[in-house]
Amino acid sequence: MKNVVVGVTGGIACYKVADLVSKLKKHDINVDVIMTESACEFVNPLTFRTLSKNPVVTSTFAVPEAWKVGHISLAQKADVMLIAPATANVIGKVANGIADDMLTTTIMACKAKIVFAPAMNVNMYENPILQENIEKLKRLGYMFVEPGAGLLACGDVGKGRMAEPAEIEAFVLDLLYGEYQDGSADKVEKDLAGKRFLVTAGPTVEDIDPVRYISNRSSGKMGFAIAEAARARGAEVTLVCGPVKLTCSEDIRRIDVKTTKDMLAACESVFDDIDVVVKAAAPADFYVVNQSEHKMKKVPGQDNVTIELAKNPDVIATLGKKKGDRILVGFAAETRDLEKYAREKIVSKNLDMIVANDVSAPGAGFNHDTNIITVFKAVDSSKTVYDKMSKVQAADVILDNVVEIIKNR
Ligand SMILES: Cc1cc2nc3c(=O)[nH]c(=O)nc-3n(C[C@H](O)[C@H](O)[C@H](O)COP(=O)(O)O)c2cc1C
């Protein structure tokens, strides 16, 4: 089992790191959290103790008994050490060799890869002292997940917002398991630079009445992972998603939709300017014909109610009909006859590639953080079966296949 030590420092983005810790735990990673005194002002250590399922260290002199010499024990244990959010203060301290609390002492004693995810007000971030400290740390081999730009918690607009938890998660996973073992985000090959991606994600929702609806179990995680990975590899990404509880990086153009017809309309509105479509959404195949304007009431003596369903337009097949020289990638989530359905869909929907998964297999499909995929390509009728992996890793495997199609054209 891999070990990640997360250092949480005193910035408002602390609350986002709770989500990040929970994301890392889902990959079967052991997470130990060290909080600075200031961080404890923002989030109660109990939150991180509950999410990490480990004691949380908040003081150099009150470490759990199990650890002989606390700072050394955690420093040796870490495969990756992540400081998120990283305040201007902690960056300054580490850059100048200060070790006056448990976190900075552990960083000083740690020989593993150390990653900072800075978060602060734009003026603090642009301060030349901070920038000089970052440059110094980079020269010394420390890594940084760049903050994003936008409206900051303090009300200012500019660079300083901590990178999204999904991006930091992907960065840490790459360091633990990926190809970019030596590196910083800059090491991610920008092999999709200049490509314009349309990614769809999540379910769609079809109303029965104002309070009831039909939908499906899609979480949107696979589509969001693909959108983030394509962005990291240099693509310009538009993400059309149904109702999901996920966030994405600022520089992904996100269009939220509700119904399958809305999803198709949103895709068609951007389709002219797209090179690659990855349809990871699970749009509802049917809509309710006799949708009720008001909440349906129980009628005494009436035990059965009929909901009449009619076919929705097929989003990917509709796009497939006018695909031109775009690359179209579809998904086949099946519970039986995977290969048969996948190969049929490649033809009927005019796809270049289909990513098939048996959603009934343990650790695959809806709402899991892992997936087991098989990739079928139209050009050579090839079939590649992959082992179980995280959806973040699966996203890169899918994009590797897209890059291969682009190169062989
Ligand atoms: C409400 C509030 C929000 C803050 N947000 C940040 C922040 O986002 N980034 C930052 O560098 N400092 C921020 N600070 C200042 C730090 O908490 C302060 O520099 C502290 O000494 C950091 O200690 P630490 O690095 O040991 O956690 C904030 C302070 C307050 C009161």
PDBQT file of the ligand as one rigid body, heavy atoms in Angstrom, charges set to zero:
ROOT
HETATM    1  C1  LIG A 501      -9.266  33.994   6.996  1.00  0.00    +0.000 C 
HETATM    2  C2  LIG A 501      -7.823  33.773   6.643  1.00  0.00    +0.000 A 
HETATM    3  C3  LIG A 501      -7.525  33.192   5.428  1.00  0.00    +0.000 A 
HETATM    4  C4  LIG A 501      -6.189  32.976   5.072  1.00  0.00    +0.000 A 
HETATM    5  N1  LIG A 501      -5.928  32.403   3.879  1.00  0.00    +0.000 NA
HETATM    6  C5  LIG A 501      -4.659  32.231   3.503  1.00  0.00    +0.000 A 
HETATM    7  C6  LIG A 501      -4.340  31.643   2.253  1.00  0.00    +0.000 A 
HETATM    8  O1  LIG A 501      -5.233  31.232   1.490  1.00  0.00    +0.000 OA
HETATM    9  N2  LIG A 501      -3.034  31.505   1.919  1.00  0.00    +0.000 N 
HETATM   10  C7  LIG A 501      -2.023  31.929   2.722  1.00  0.00    +0.000 A 
HETATM   11  O2  LIG A 501      -0.857  31.805   2.331  1.00  0.00    +0.000 OA
HETATM   12  N3  LIG A 501      -2.289  32.458   3.927  1.00  0.00    +0.000 NA
HETATM   13  C8  LIG A 501      -3.556  32.630   4.342  1.00  0.00    +0.000 A 
HETATM   14  N4  LIG A 501      -3.836  33.190   5.569  1.00  0.00    +0.000 N 
HETATM   15  C9  LIG A 501      -2.713  33.559   6.436  1.00  0.00    +0.000 C 
HETATM   16  C10 LIG A 501      -2.119  32.353   7.133  1.00  0.00    +0.000 C 
HETATM   17  O3  LIG A 501      -3.122  31.670   7.901  1.00  0.00    +0.000 OA
HETATM   18  C11 LIG A 501      -0.961  32.771   8.019  1.00  0.00    +0.000 C 
HETATM   19  O4  LIG A 501       0.093  33.228   7.184  1.00  0.00    +0.000 OA
HETATM   20  C12 LIG A 501      -0.466  31.670   8.912  1.00  0.00    +0.000 C 
HETATM   21  O5  LIG A 501       0.632  32.128   9.640  1.00  0.00    +0.000 OA
HETATM   22  C13 LIG A 501      -0.073  30.424   8.115  1.00  0.00    +0.000 C 
HETATM   23  O6  LIG A 501       0.442  29.455   8.994  1.00  0.00    +0.000 OA
HETATM   24  P1  LIG A 501       0.875  28.007   8.482  1.00  0.00    +0.000 P 
HETATM   25  O7  LIG A 501       1.633  28.208   7.207  1.00  0.00    +0.000 OA
HETATM   26  O8  LIG A 501       1.734  27.486   9.570  1.00  0.00    +0.000 OA
HETATM   27  O9  LIG A 501      -0.355  27.199   8.336  1.00  0.00    +0.000 OA
HETATM   28  C14 LIG A 501      -5.151  33.380   5.949  1.00  0.00    +0.000 A 
HETATM   29  C15 LIG A 501      -5.469  33.940   7.188  1.00  0.00    +0.000 A 
HETATM   30  C16 LIG A 501      -6.792  34.135   7.521  1.00  0.00    +0.000 A 
HETATM   31  C17 LIG A 501      -7.109  34.745   8.848  1.00  0.00    +0.000 C 
ENDROOT
TORSDOF 0
